[in-house]
Amino acid sequence: MDRQSSPASVVEFGGLQIAFDDRVLVPRAWTIAQSRWAVDLLDGAPPGPVLELFAGAGHIGLAAVAATERALVMVDLNPAACDLARHNVEAAGLGARVEVREGRIDEVVAPGEVFGLIIADPPWVPSSGIDAFPEDPSIAIDGGDDGLDLARIACAVIDGHLAASGAAVLQLGTPEQVEALGAYLESGLGSDMRVVETRQFERGVLARLQR
């Protein structure tokens, strides 16, 4: 792992050993629910790779595809996150079918690429509240004025790259954010994508998006 600022720690996540350090979010145990929901959705998903947006250390996406034969494309803007994700891909023995792309999510997914399932964990803390999480790198949690700036970009990417009968699982902070994003899909983005199911947890909310 290059550009490492502190010794990496390792945590078990979905049967995988995931390395992380202080340049990325600590893998939250509850987020295995996002991986498990993705696994369930893959049973009926169209063929093709899975896309993970804001992948961080890669734990959610890797846990989703580890027991399948699906390819996975992971995207993150943070070079440190990409270094750790690549390490975790190799440690899981999945290097042959997992690709890590470094850059903006709306720039590194090529026109015409289509995915049967998309996983997204955008930063969702409003900028005014990030000081409440001093141990978390701001690049991983700062979601702009209302916490939804990057979630809206994620929705645009999902809208442009999700297969017609595919699904996306998006992680946010509150049911109110999910409601606001649902309104954005309909009126702001003008998409036929809709929030069709929400699952609430103590530490966050998951939303399933489909056309």
Contacts in CASP RR format, 6 or more apart in sequence:
PFRMAT RR
TARGET T0000
AUTHOR 0000-0000-0000
METHOD contacts of the structure
MODEL  1
MDRQSSPASVVEFGGLQIAFDDRVLVPRAWTIAQSRWAVDLLDGAPPGPV
LELFAGAGHIGLAAVAATERALVMVDLNPAACDLARHNVEAAGLGARVEV
REGRIDEVVAPGEVFGLIIADPPWVPSSGIDAFPEDPSIAIDGGDDGLDL
ARIACAVIDGHLAASGAAVLQLGTPEQVEALGAYLESGLGSDMRVVETRQ
FERGVLARLQR
1 8 0 8 1.000
1 19 0 8 1.000
1 83 0 8 1.000
1 84 0 8 1.000
1 86 0 8 1.000
1 87 0 8 1.000
2 83 0 8 1.000
3 79 0 8 1.000
3 80 0 8 1.000
3 83 0 8 1.000
4 21 0 8 1.000
4 23 0 8 1.000
4 80 0 8 1.000
4 83 0 8 1.000
5 21 0 8 1.000
5 22 0 8 1.000
5 23 0 8 1.000
5 80 0 8 1.000
6 21 0 8 1.000
6 22 0 8 1.000
6 23 0 8 1.000
7 21 0 8 1.000
8 19 0 8 1.000
8 20 0 8 1.000
8 21 0 8 1.000
8 84 0 8 1.000
8 87 0 8 1.000
9 19 0 8 1.000
9 20 0 8 1.000
9 21 0 8 1.000
10 17 0 8 1.000
10 18 0 8 1.000
10 19 0 8 1.000
10 20 0 8 1.000
11 17 0 8 1.000
11 18 0 8 1.000
11 20 0 8 1.000
11 26 0 8 1.000
11 27 0 8 1.000
12 18 0 8 1.000
13 27 0 8 1.000
13 29 0 8 1.000
13 32 0 8 1.000
13 59 0 8 1.000
13 63 0 8 1.000
14 32 0 8 1.000
14 35 0 8 1.000
14 59 0 8 1.000
14 63 0 8 1.000
14 66 0 8 1.000
15 63 0 8 1.000
15 66 0 8 1.000
16 59 0 8 1.000
16 62 0 8 1.000
16 63 0 8 1.000
16 66 0 8 1.000
16 88 0 8 1.000
16 91 0 8 1.000
16 92 0 8 1.000
17 88 0 8 1.000
17 91 0 8 1.000
17 92 0 8 1.000
18 27 0 8 1.000
18 57 0 8 1.000
18 58 0 8 1.000
18 59 0 8 1.000
18 62 0 8 1.000
18 88 0 8 1.000
19 57 0 8 1.000
19 84 0 8 1.000
19 87 0 8 1.000
19 88 0 8 1.000
19 91 0 8 1.000
20 26 0 8 1.000
20 27 0 8 1.000
20 57 0 8 1.000
20 59 0 8 1.000
20 84 0 8 1.000
21 80 0 8 1.000
21 84 0 8 1.000
22 135 0 8 1.000
22 137 0 8 1.000
23 78 0 8 1.000
23 80 0 8 1.000
23 81 0 8 1.000
23 84 0 8 1.000
23 137 0 8 1.000
24 56 0 8 1.000
24 57 0 8 1.000
24 78 0 8 1.000
24 80 0 8 1.000
24 81 0 8 1.000
24 84 0 8 1.000
24 137 0 8 1.000
24 140 0 8 1.000
25 56 0 8 1.000
25 57 0 8 1.000
25 136 0 8 1.000
25 137 0 8 1.000
25 140 0 8 1.000
25 141 0 8 1.000
26 135 0 8 1.000
26 136 0 8 1.000
27 57 0 8 1.000
27 59 0 8 1.000
28 203 0 8 1.000
30 201 0 8 1.000
30 202 0 8 1.000
30 203 0 8 1.000
30 204 0 8 1.000
31 59 0 8 1.000
31 60 0 8 1.000
31 121 0 8 1.000
31 171 0 8 1.000
32 60 0 8 1.000
32 63 0 8 1.000
33 199 0 8 1.000
33 201 0 8 1.000
33 206 0 8 1.000
34 60 0 8 1.000
34 64 0 8 1.000
34 119 0 8 1.000
34 121 0 8 1.000
34 169 0 8 1.000
34 171 0 8 1.000
34 206 0 8 1.000
35 59 0 8 1.000
35 60 0 8 1.000
35 61 0 8 1.000
35 63 0 8 1.000
35 64 0 8 1.000
36 63 0 8 1.000
37 169 0 8 1.000
37 199 0 8 1.000
37 206 0 8 1.000
37 208 0 8 1.000
38 50 0 8 1.000
38 60 0 8 1.000
38 61 0 8 1.000
38 64 0 8 1.000
38 117 0 8 1.000
38 119 0 8 1.000
38 169 0 8 1.000
39 64 0 8 1.000
39 67 0 8 1.000
39 68 0 8 1.000
41 117 0 8 1.000
41 166 0 8 1.000
41 167 0 8 1.000
41 169 0 8 1.000
41 208 0 8 1.000
42 50 0 8 1.000
42 64 0 8 1.000
42 65 0 8 1.000
42 68 0 8 1.000
42 70 0 8 1.000
42 117 0 8 1.000
45 116 0 8 1.000
45 117 0 8 1.000
45 163 0 8 1.000
45 165 0 8 1.000
45 166 0 8 1.000
45 167 0 8 1.000
46 116 0 8 1.000
46 163 0 8 1.000
46 164 0 8 1.000
46 165 0 8 1.000
46 166 0 8 1.000
47 116 0 8 1.000
48 70 0 8 1.000
48 71 0 8 1.000
48 114 0 8 1.000
48 115 0 8 1.000
48 116 0 8 1.000
48 163 0 8 1.000
49 70 0 8 1.000
49 71 0 8 1.000
49 72 0 8 1.000
49 73 0 8 1.000
49 115 0 8 1.000
49 116 0 8 1.000
50 61 0 8 1.000
50 64 0 8 1.000
50 65 0 8 1.000
50 70 0 8 1.000
50 71 0 8 1.000
50 72 0 8 1.000
50 73 0 8 1.000
50 115 0 8 1.000
50 116 0 8 1.000
50 117 0 8 1.000
50 118 0 8 1.000
50 119 0 8 1.000
51 72 0 8 1.000
51 73 0 8 1.000
51 75 0 8 1.000
51 109 0 8 1.000
51 113 0 8 1.000
51 115 0 8 1.000
51 117 0 8 1.000
51 118 0 8 1.000
51 119 0 8 1.000
51 161 0 8 1.000
52 58 0 8 1.000
52 60 0 8 1.000
52 61 0 8 1.000
52 64 0 8 1.000
52 72 0 8 1.000
52 73 0 8 1.000
52 74 0 8 1.000
52 75 0 8 1.000
52 118 0 8 1.000
52 119 0 8 1.000
52 120 0 8 1.000
52 121 0 8 1.000
53 75 0 8 1.000
53 105 0 8 1.000
53 118 0 8 1.000
53 119 0 8 1.000
53 120 0 8 1.000
53 121 0 8 1.000
53 122 0 8 1.000
53 154 0 8 1.000
53 157 0 8 1.000
53 158 0 8 1.000
54 75 0 8 1.000
54 76 0 8 1.000
54 105 0 8 1.000
54 120 0 8 1.000
54 121 0 8 1.000
54 122 0 8 1.000
54 123 0 8 1.000
54 150 0 8 1.000
54 154 0 8 1.000
55 61 0 8 1.000
55 74 0 8 1.000
55 75 0 8 1.000
55 76 0 8 1.000
55 81 0 8 1.000
55 85 0 8 1.000
55 100 0 8 1.000
55 121 0 8 1.000
56 74 0 8 1.000
56 76 0 8 1.000
56 78 0 8 1.000
56 81 0 8 1.000
56 84 0 8 1.000
56 85 0 8 1.000
56 121 0 8 1.000
56 140 0 8 1.000
57 81 0 8 1.000
57 84 0 8 1.000
57 85 0 8 1.000
57 88 0 8 1.000
58 74 0 8 1.000
58 81 0 8 1.000
58 84 0 8 1.000
58 85 0 8 1.000
58 88 0 8 1.000
58 89 0 8 1.000
59 88 0 8 1.000
60 119 0 8 1.000
60 121 0 8 1.000
61 72 0 8 1.000
61 74 0 8 1.000
61 119 0 8 1.000
62 72 0 8 1.000
62 88 0 8 1.000
62 89 0 8 1.000
62 92 0 8 1.000
62 94 0 8 1.000
62 98 0 8 1.000
64 72 0 8 1.000
64 117 0 8 1.000
64 119 0 8 1.000
65 71 0 8 1.000
65 72 0 8 1.000
65 94 0 8 1.000
65 97 0 8 1.000
65 98 0 8 1.000
66 92 0 8 1.000
66 94 0 8 1.000
69 97 0 8 1.000
70 97 0 8 1.000
70 117 0 8 1.000
71 97 0 8 1.000
71 98 0 8 1.000
71 99 0 8 1.000
72 94 0 8 1.000
72 97 0 8 1.000
72 98 0 8 1.000
72 99 0 8 1.000
73 98 0 8 1.000
73 99 0 8 1.000
73 101 0 8 1.000
73 109 0 8 1.000
73 115 0 8 1.000
74 85 0 8 1.000
74 89 0 8 1.000
74 98 0 8 1.000
74 99 0 8 1.000
74 100 0 8 1.000
74 101 0 8 1.000
75 100 0 8 1.000
75 101 0 8 1.000
75 102 0 8 1.000
75 103 0 8 1.000
75 105 0 8 1.000
75 108 0 8 1.000
75 109 0 8 1.000
76 82 0 8 1.000
76 85 0 8 1.000
76 100 0 8 1.000
76 102 0 8 1.000
76 103 0 8 1.000
77 102 0 8 1.000
77 103 0 8 1.000
77 104 0 8 1.000
77 105 0 8 1.000
77 139 0 8 1.000
78 137 0 8 1.000
78 139 0 8 1.000
78 140 0 8 1.000
79 102 0 8 1.000
81 140 0 8 1.000
82 100 0 8 1.000
82 101 0 8 1.000
82 102 0 8 1.000
85 100 0 8 1.000
86 100 0 8 1.000
89 95 0 8 1.000
89 98 0 8 1.000
89 100 0 8 1.000
101 108 0 8 1.000
101 109 0 8 1.000
102 108 0 8 1.000
105 153 0 8 1.000
105 154 0 8 1.000
105 157 0 8 1.000
106 153 0 8 1.000
106 156 0 8 1.000
106 157 0 8 1.000
109 157 0 8 1.000
109 161 0 8 1.000
112 161 0 8 1.000
113 161 0 8 1.000
114 161 0 8 1.000
114 162 0 8 1.000
114 163 0 8 1.000
115 161 0 8 1.000
115 162 0 8 1.000
115 163 0 8 1.000
116 162 0 8 1.000
116 163 0 8 1.000
116 165 0 8 1.000
116 166 0 8 1.000
116 167 0 8 1.000
117 166 0 8 1.000
117 167 0 8 1.000
117 168 0 8 1.000
117 169 0 8 1.000
118 157 0 8 1.000
118 158 0 8 1.000
118 161 0 8 1.000
118 162 0 8 1.000
118 167 0 8 1.000
118 168 0 8 1.000
118 169 0 8 1.000
119 168 0 8 1.000
119 169 0 8 1.000
120 151 0 8 1.000
120 154 0 8 1.000
120 158 0 8 1.000
120 168 0 8 1.000
120 169 0 8 1.000
120 170 0 8 1.000
120 171 0 8 1.000
121 170 0 8 1.000
121 171 0 8 1.000
122 143 0 8 1.000
122 150 0 8 1.000
122 151 0 8 1.000
122 153 0 8 1.000
122 154 0 8 1.000
122 170 0 8 1.000
122 171 0 8 1.000
122 172 0 8 1.000
123 139 0 8 1.000
123 140 0 8 1.000
123 141 0 8 1.000
123 142 0 8 1.000
123 143 0 8 1.000
123 144 0 8 1.000
123 147 0 8 1.000
123 150 0 8 1.000
124 141 0 8 1.000
124 143 0 8 1.000
124 147 0 8 1.000
124 148 0 8 1.000
124 150 0 8 1.000
124 151 0 8 1.000
124 171 0 8 1.000
124 172 0 8 1.000
124 173 0 8 1.000
124 177 0 8 1.000
125 132 0 8 1.000
125 133 0 8 1.000
125 141 0 8 1.000
125 142 0 8 1.000
125 143 0 8 1.000
125 147 0 8 1.000
126 143 0 8 1.000
126 144 0 8 1.000
126 145 0 8 1.000
126 146 0 8 1.000
126 147 0 8 1.000
127 142 0 8 1.000
127 143 0 8 1.000
127 144 0 8 1.000
127 145 0 8 1.000
127 147 0 8 1.000
128 145 0 8 1.000
130 136 0 8 1.000
130 138 0 8 1.000
130 141 0 8 1.000
130 142 0 8 1.000
133 141 0 8 1.000
143 149 0 8 1.000
143 150 0 8 1.000
143 151 0 8 1.000
144 150 0 8 1.000
146 177 0 8 1.000
146 180 0 8 1.000
147 177 0 8 1.000
148 172 0 8 1.000
148 177 0 8 1.000
148 180 0 8 1.000
148 181 0 8 1.000
148 184 0 8 1.000
151 170 0 8 1.000
151 172 0 8 1.000
151 177 0 8 1.000
151 181 0 8 1.000
152 181 0 8 1.000
152 184 0 8 1.000
152 189 0 8 1.000
154 170 0 8 1.000
155 170 0 8 1.000
155 181 0 8 1.000
155 184 0 8 1.000
155 185 0 8 1.000
155 189 0 8 1.000
155 191 0 8 1.000
155 193 0 8 1.000
155 209 0 8 1.000
156 189 0 8 1.000
158 168 0 8 1.000
158 170 0 8 1.000
158 193 0 8 1.000
158 209 0 8 1.000
159 185 0 8 1.000
159 189 0 8 1.000
159 191 0 8 1.000
159 193 0 8 1.000
162 168 0 8 1.000
162 193 0 8 1.000
162 209 0 8 1.000
162 211 0 8 1.000
164 211 0 8 1.000
165 211 0 8 1.000
166 210 0 8 1.000
166 211 0 8 1.000
167 208 0 8 1.000
167 209 0 8 1.000
167 210 0 8 1.000
168 193 0 8 1.000
168 208 0 8 1.000
168 209 0 8 1.000
168 210 0 8 1.000
169 206 0 8 1.000
169 207 0 8 1.000
169 208 0 8 1.000
169 209 0 8 1.000
170 181 0 8 1.000
170 206 0 8 1.000
170 207 0 8 1.000
170 208 0 8 1.000
170 209 0 8 1.000
171 204 0 8 1.000
171 205 0 8 1.000
171 206 0 8 1.000
171 207 0 8 1.000
172 178 0 8 1.000
172 181 0 8 1.000
172 204 0 8 1.000
172 205 0 8 1.000
172 206 0 8 1.000
172 207 0 8 1.000
173 204 0 8 1.000
173 205 0 8 1.000
174 204 0 8 1.000
174 205 0 8 1.000
175 198 0 8 1.000
175 200 0 8 1.000
175 205 0 8 1.000
177 205 0 8 1.000
178 195 0 8 1.000
178 198 0 8 1.000
178 205 0 8 1.000
178 207 0 8 1.000
181 195 0 8 1.000
181 207 0 8 1.000
182 194 0 8 1.000
182 195 0 8 1.000
185 191 0 8 1.000
185 193 0 8 1.000
185 194 0 8 1.000
185 195 0 8 1.000
185 209 0 8 1.000
186 194 0 8 1.000
192 211 0 8 1.000
193 209 0 8 1.000
193 210 0 8 1.000
193 211 0 8 1.000
194 209 0 8 1.000
194 210 0 8 1.000
194 211 0 8 1.000
195 207 0 8 1.000
195 208 0 8 1.000
195 209 0 8 1.000
196 208 0 8 1.000
196 209 0 8 1.000
196 210 0 8 1.000
197 207 0 8 1.000
197 208 0 8 1.000
198 205 0 8 1.000
198 206 0 8 1.000
198 207 0 8 1.000
198 208 0 8 1.000
199 205 0 8 1.000
199 206 0 8 1.000
199 207 0 8 1.000
END
